[in-house]
Amino acid sequence: MAKKTRAKKPNSPFVTDAMGEMSESSSPSRQKIFTNETHFPLEGEYFFCEKKVSDVLIFFVHFYGGNKKALQRHVKFINRIGFDAFAFNAKDQIKSFRDLPFTAHGSFGLKHAVADQIEDQLNRLPGQKVIFSFSNPTAAAIESMVRRNCHDVVGLIADSGPSGHYLRSAMNLFHQEKSFGFLPLRIALAPFLSMFWSPSLHLDIHKDLEKLPENFPVLTIQCGQDQLIPPDHIDEVFARHHQLNWQKLILPKAEHLTGLRDFATDYEPAVEKFLHQFTNSTV
C-alpha cells in the first residue's frame, strides 16, 4: 500500500489537482520546466526531457477549468522517465466564446469545441503521440482522435474520467460546488448546463470508441474515493469495447485527480509500465 502524503484539501474537489499543483508553483524547480518558448495557439508548448527514451510525444489535455500550469507535476514526471511532453490551455468555458460554442463541424457543445482545439494542436505536431487526459475532457480527446482516424495517436491515458453517466457526474459536481448558489438551484441547473458541455450527455463516446483500432492501448486511472466520476462511471465507457487493449489502475483511497499527488508510488510505476511499450521508438 502506498503511503499517502499529506496535502491541504481545497474547497472544490473538481479542482483538487490544480490547487495542489499551483500551490507549489513558487518552487524554482517547478517553474523551470515552463520556460520553453511558445510557438502554438492557445499557449501550446513543448516540454523537453533531458534523457529521451522514445520519439513518442506525450500530449496533455487538462481537466475542465484547468490549464497547462496545473499539470506541471505530471509534465515533470513524464520528462523524468524520458518522454517529451506538450500541453496547451484549452478554451473550455462558455464565456470564452463570443457566441454559442458551435464547432467548425457544425456541432454544438463545449465538448466538441474542445475537440476542435485538440485536433488543431495534434495537426501541428509531427510524429506519434500518446494522449494523457484528465476527467471529462477525455471525451473530447477521444473525439479528436477519431476525427483524425487515429493515424498518429498510438495510445491513451485517461485519469479520473470520462464519465459514462455524465448527468449523474454533473449532479455530483453541482451538489458539491457551492459557488453556483444554494443547493436547490444547483440541482436545477445541472441538467441545463450539462447540455452546454455535451448535448448527447456523452452517449456519443461509444460511437467514437468503436472506431479505434484493434488492440489500441488505453490506461484508465480510477480513484476509489472520487465523488464526481467514480470508477464504475469510467468502466461504463470502456468495458463494452473489447477491441481495445484496456488496462486500468485503481487507487482505492484517491479522490478526483489526486492520484499522482497522493499516491505517486502506485501511480508512477503503472504509467511508466504502460508507456514502456512505446520505448522501441528510441532516439
C-alpha positions, 0 to 999 in steps of 0.5 A: 500500500502506498503511503499517502502524503499529506496535502491541504484539501481545497474547497472544490474537489473538481479542482483538487489537482490544480490547487495542489499543483499551483500551490507549489508553483513558487518552487524554482524547480517547478517553474523551470520546466515552463520556460520553453518558448511558445510557438502554438495557439492557445499557449501550446508548448513543448516540454523537453526531457533531458534523457529521451527514451522514445520519439513518442510525444506525450500530449496533455489535455487538462481537466475542465477549468484547468490549464497547462500550469496545473499539470506541471507535476505530471509534465515533470514526471513524464520528462523524468522517465524520458518522454517529451511532453506538450500541453496547451490551455484549452478554451473550455468555458462558455464565456470564452466564446463570443457566441454559442460554442458551435464547432467548425463541424457544425456541432454544438457543445463545449465538448466538441469545441474542445475537440476542435482545439485538440485536433488543431494542436495534434495537426501541428505536431509531427510524429506519434503521440500518446494522449494523457487526459484528465476527467471529462475532457477525455471525451473530447480527446477521444473525439479528436482522435477519431476525427483524425482516424487515429493515424498518429495517436498510438495510445491513451491515458485517461485519469479520473474520467470520462464519465459514462453517466455524465448527468449523474457526474454533473449532479455530483459536481453541482451538489458539491460546488457551492459557488453556483448558489444554494443547493436547490438551484444547483440541482436545477441547473445541472441538467441545463448546463450539462447540455452546454458541455455535451448535448448527447450527455456523452452517449456519443463516446461509444460511437467514437470508441468503436472506431479505434483500432484493434488492440489500441492501448488505453490506461484508465486511472480510477480513484476509489474515493472520487465523488464526481466520476467514480470508477464504475462511471469510467468502466461504463465507457470502456468495458463494452469495447473489447477491441481495445487493449484496456488496462486500468489502475485503481487507487482505492483511497484517491479522490478526483485527480489526486492520484499522482499527488497522493499516491505517486508510488502506485501511480508512477510505476503503472504509467511508466509500465504502460508507456514502456511499450512505446520505448522501441521508438528510441532516439 
